[in-house]
Amino acid sequence: MQVTALVWGITIVVILGLFVFDFFAHVRTPHEPTFRESGFWSAVYIGLALAFGGVVAWKWGGTYAGEYYAGFVTEKALSVDNLFIFLIIMSTFAVPRMYQQKVLLIGIVVALVMRGGFIAVGAAAISTFSWVFYLFGLFLVYTAIKMVRESGHEVEGEQKRDSRVVALTKRLVPTTEDYDGDKLITRIDGRRVVTPMLLALLAIGFADLLFALDSIPAIYGLTEEPYIVFTANAFALMGLRQLYFLIGGLLDRLVYLSYGLSAILAFIGVKLVLHALHENTLPFINGGEHVSVPEISTGLSLSVILGILVVATVASLLRTRGKARPQPAEPKE
């Protein structure tokens, strides 16, 4: 897949332009989005993501388009689970509903920048050392097991991480417990202090960093093309703010989503290990020769990922009729 510097430049400018448009059109003036507004713009951004897959198919072929769609679906699914963590953070810091858009959008942009760095590092590592696929694969299997073990305890885990962020920040800089509109820093008695808005933003940024550690190896299990990895991540993050307000109540019912995602990560982890064996150069494995093992195609990967998501979603909705996922505790005064 040949991607010129011009194509990279245009893509980055367009993506950044969409985020700038989102800020000035929806976030600059604080308000709580309506269901209709959130639904419309969620559909717009998902439509753009699907249309971009058509552009990939037209310019580079169906194989790369399949890799893009598989990556996009995986990253979008991981992002939906991350929304529950965002919900915990918003509750922990008692962020006013009308200001949550700003925190989310800034956090999403930070996430995209951090993922861009991880993508560049991952691409360099893969091009230099084929055995990196072993590490990615084993890490995803470990992450899948960890997700299963921690399922149902997301609230407690995230609140512990948030308390560490708050404690560290308060040791380093003066803070206040009160909001001053949507300001990140305000003045009290002539002294600059950090507001809870900035603390919430830091917590989301740290959570985004942890998410990137899972998502980047996962998508590199579906494609080795940095351009596809970047665009799939960008389009998965785009519209995430609207999705937060659109399906906020539904998140409580997706109790099996973490199990579905762990199955997807484990599947991609196995796929990566098989690929690593196929490309093996490590001298202590088969004498440094390639190992003849079956490889999982992109089409099969996409089918398995979609199948797992459908089963997890349907099972969750059937299981939680009249019930709900554990809710974040109310913040203490």
C-alpha positions in Angstrom: 0.0 0.0 0.0 1.7 3.2 -1.2 0.5 6.3 0.6 2.3 9.6 -0.4 3.2 12.4 2.0 0.6 14.5 0.2 -2.2 12.0 1.0 -1.0 11.8 4.6 -1.1 15.6 4.9 -4.5 16.0 3.4 -5.9 13.2 5.6 -4.5 14.8 8.8 -5.7 18.3 7.8 -9.3 17.0 7.0 -9.5 15.0 10.3 -8.2 18.0 12.4 -10.7 20.2 10.4 -13.6 18.0 11.5 -12.6 18.3 15.1 -12.2 22.1 14.8 -15.7 22.2 13.2 -17.1 20.0 16.0 -15.7 22.4 18.6 -17.0 25.7 17.1 -20.3 24.2 15.9 -21.3 22.3 19.1 -18.8 22.6 22.0 -17.8 26.2 22.2 -21.2 27.2 23.6 -21.8 25.0 26.7 -25.0 23.0 26.5 -26.4 19.6 27.0 -26.9 17.9 23.6 -30.4 16.7 22.8 -31.1 13.1 21.8 -31.9 14.3 18.3 -28.6 16.3 18.0 -26.5 13.4 19.3 -28.2 10.9 17.1 -27.9 13.0 13.9 -24.2 13.7 14.3 -23.4 10.2 15.4 -25.0 9.0 12.2 -23.0 11.6 10.2 -19.6 10.5 11.6 -20.4 6.8 11.2 -21.4 7.5 7.6 -18.2 9.4 7.0 -16.2 6.4 8.4 -18.0 3.9 6.2 -17.6 6.2 3.2 -13.9 6.5 3.8 -13.7 2.7 3.6 -15.2 3.1 0.1 -12.4 5.5 -0.8 -9.8 3.0 0.4 -11.4 0.3 -1.7 -11.4 2.6 -4.8 -7.8 3.7 -4.4 -6.0 0.7 -2.9 -8.3 -2.2 -3.4 -10.8 -4.4 -1.5 -8.2 -6.2 0.7 -7.1 -2.9 2.3 -10.7 -1.8 2.6 -11.5 -5.0 4.5 -8.6 -4.3 6.8 -9.9 -0.8 7.4 -13.4 -1.9 8.2 -12.2 -4.7 10.6 -10.0 -2.2 12.3 -12.7 0.5 12.5 -15.3 -2.0 14.0 -12.8 -3.2 16.6 -11.7 0.3 17.6 -15.3 1.5 17.7 -16.3 -1.4 20.0 -13.4 -0.7 22.3 -14.3 3.0 22.3 -17.9 2.2 23.4 -16.6 0.2 26.4 -14.4 3.2 27.2 -17.5 5.4 27.3 -18.4 3.7 30.5 -15.1 4.7 32.1 -15.8 8.3 30.9 -19.2 8.1 32.6 -17.4 7.1 35.9 -15.0 10.0 35.6 -17.7 12.5 34.9 -19.6 11.2 38.0 -16.5 11.1 40.2 -15.6 14.7 39.5 -19.3 15.8 39.3 -18.7 17.6 36.0 -21.9 19.6 35.1 -23.7 18.0 32.2 -23.5 21.2 30.1 -19.6 21.2 30.3 -19.1 17.5 29.7 -18.8 18.0 25.9 -15.7 20.2 26.3 -14.0 17.6 28.5 -14.8 14.8 26.1 -13.7 16.6 23.0 -10.4 17.7 24.4 -9.8 14.2 25.8 -10.6 12.6 22.4 -8.1 14.9 20.6 -5.5 14.1 23.2 -6.2 10.4 22.7 -5.8 10.8 18.9 -2.4 12.5 19.4 -1.2 9.8 21.8 -2.4 7.1 19.5 -0.6 8.7 16.6 2.7 8.4 18.6 1.9 4.7 19.5 1.1 4.0 15.8 4.5 5.5 14.7 6.4 3.5 17.3 4.5 0.3 16.4 5.1 0.7 12.7 8.8 1.3 13.2 9.1 -1.7 15.5 7.2 -4.0 13.1 9.2 -3.0 10.1 12.5 -3.6 12.0 11.6 -6.6 14.2 9.1 -9.2 13.0 9.2 -10.9 16.5 7.3 -7.8 17.8 4.1 -9.7 16.7 4.8 -12.3 19.4 4.8 -9.5 22.0 1.7 -7.9 20.7 -0.1 -11.2 20.5 0.8 -12.3 24.0 0.0 -8.8 25.4 -3.5 -9.0 23.9 -4.2 -12.4 25.3 -3.0 -11.2 28.7 -5.2 -8.1 28.4 -8.2 -10.3 27.5 -7.7 -12.4 30.6 -7.3 -9.3 32.7 -10.6 -7.8 31.3 -12.5 -11.0 32.2 -11.1 -10.9 35.8 -11.9 -7.2 36.3 -15.4 -7.4 34.7 -18.0 -6.0 37.1 -15.3 -4.0 39.1 -14.8 -1.2 36.6 -16.2 1.5 38.9 -13.9 0.6 41.8 -10.8 0.4 39.6 -11.4 3.7 37.8 -12.3 5.6 41.0 -9.0 4.4 42.5 -7.1 5.6 39.5 -8.9 8.9 39.6 -8.1 9.4 43.3 -4.4 8.9 42.5 -4.6 11.6 39.8 -6.3 14.0 42.2 -3.8 13.3 45.0 -0.8 13.8 42.7 -2.2 17.0 41.2 -3.0 18.5 44.6 0.5 17.8 45.7 2.0 19.6 42.7 -0.4 22.6 42.2 -3.0 24.4 44.2 -6.6 23.3 43.4 -10.1 24.2 44.2 -13.2 22.1 44.7 -15.5 24.5 42.9 -16.2 24.9 39.2 -15.8 28.3 37.5 -17.9 27.7 34.4 -15.8 25.6 32.0 -12.5 27.1 32.9 -9.6 24.8 33.6 -7.7 27.3 35.7 -9.2 30.2 37.7 -8.1 32.8 40.3 -9.0 32.7 44.0 -7.8 35.6 46.1 -5.4 36.6 43.3 -3.8 33.1 43.1 -4.2 30.8 40.2 -5.7 27.4 41.0 -6.7 24.3 39.1 -10.4 23.6 38.8 -12.1 20.1 38.9 -12.6 20.5 35.2 -8.9 20.2 34.6 -8.7 17.2 37.0 -11.4 15.4 35.1 -9.5 16.2 31.8 -6.3 14.7 33.3 -8.2 11.6 34.4 -9.6 11.1 30.9 -6.2 11.7 29.4 -4.7 9.0 31.6 -7.5 6.6 30.8 -7.0 7.3 27.1 -3.3 6.4 27.5 -4.3 3.0 29.0 -6.8 2.5 26.2 -4.2 3.1 23.5 -2.0 0.4 25.0 -4.8 -2.1 24.2 -6.2 -0.7 21.0 -3.0 -0.2 18.9 -1.7 -3.7 19.3 -5.2 -5.0 18.5 -5.5 -3.1 15.2 -2.0 -4.1 14.2 -3.3 -7.6 14.4 -5.7 -6.8 11.6 -3.4 -4.7 9.4 0.2 -3.7 9.1 -0.5 -0.5 7.3 0.1 2.6 9.5 -2.3 4.7 7.3 -5.1 2.3 7.9 -4.3 2.0 11.6 -4.4 5.8 12.0 -7.5 6.5 10.0 -9.5 3.6 11.6 -8.5 5.1 15.0 -9.4 8.6 14.0 -12.8 7.7 12.6 -13.5 5.5 15.6 -12.8 8.4 18.0 -14.7 10.9 15.8 -18.3 11.1 16.9 -17.5 9.5 20.3 -18.6 12.6 22.1 -22.1 12.4 20.5 -22.2 8.7 21.1 -21.6 9.3 24.8 -24.8 11.4 25.1 -26.7 9.1 22.7 -26.3 5.8 24.4 -25.4 6.9 28.0 -28.4 5.0 29.4 -27.8 2.0 27.3 -24.2 1.6 28.6 -25.7 0.4 31.9 -27.2 -2.6 30.1 -24.2 -3.8 28.1 -23.0 -6.0 30.9 -21.4 -8.6 28.6 -19.6 -6.1 26.3 -16.3 -6.5 28.3 -16.5 -10.3 27.8 -17.1 -9.8 24.1 -14.2 -7.4 23.8 -11.9 -9.8 25.8 -12.9 -12.6 23.3 -12.1 -10.2 20.4 -8.7 -9.3 21.9 -7.9 -12.9 22.6 -8.8 -13.8 19.0 -6.6 -11.1 17.6 -3.8 -12.1 20.0 -3.9 -15.7 18.6 -4.0 -14.3 15.1 -0.9 -12.2 15.8 1.0 -15.2 17.3 0.1 -17.3 14.2 1.4 -14.5 12.0 4.5 -14.2 14.0 5.1 -18.0 13.6 4.6 -17.7 9.9 7.1 -14.9 9.7 9.4 -16.3 12.4 13.1 -15.4 12.5 13.8 -16.2 16.1 16.6 -18.8 16.2 15.2 -20.7 19.2 11.9 -21.4 17.3 12.1 -23.9 14.5 15.8 -23.0 14.0 14.9 -19.5 12.9 12.8 -20.8 10.0 9.3 -19.9 9.2 6.7 -22.2 10.8 4.0 -23.6 8.6 0.8 -22.6 10.4 -2.6 -21.5 9.1 -3.2 -17.7 9.0 -6.5 -16.1 9.6 -7.8 -14.0 6.7 -9.2 -10.4 7.0 -12.6 -11.6 5.9 -12.8 -14.2 8.7 -11.5 -11.7 11.2 -14.2 -9.2 10.4 -16.9 -11.9 10.5 -15.7 -13.2 13.9 -15.5 -9.6 15.4 -19.0 -8.7 14.2 -20.4 -12.0 15.4 -18.9 -11.6 18.8 -20.2 -8.1 19.1 -23.7 -9.1 18.0 -23.8 -12.0 20.5 -22.5 -9.9 23.4 -24.9 -7.1 22.7 -28.0 -9.3 22.3 -27.1 -11.4 25.4 -26.6 -8.2 27.4 -29.9 -6.7 26.5 -31.7 -9.9 27.2 -29.9 -10.4 30.5 -30.5 -6.8 31.7 -34.2 -6.4 31.1 -35.2 -4.5 34.3 -31.6 -4.6 35.6 -28.5 -2.4 35.1 -24.8 -2.4 35.2 -23.1 -1.2 38.5 -23.4 2.6 38.7 -20.6 5.0 39.6 -20.9 6.1 43.3 -22.0 9.7 43.9 -19.0 11.9 44.6 -18.4 12.8 48.2 -18.6 16.4 49.4 
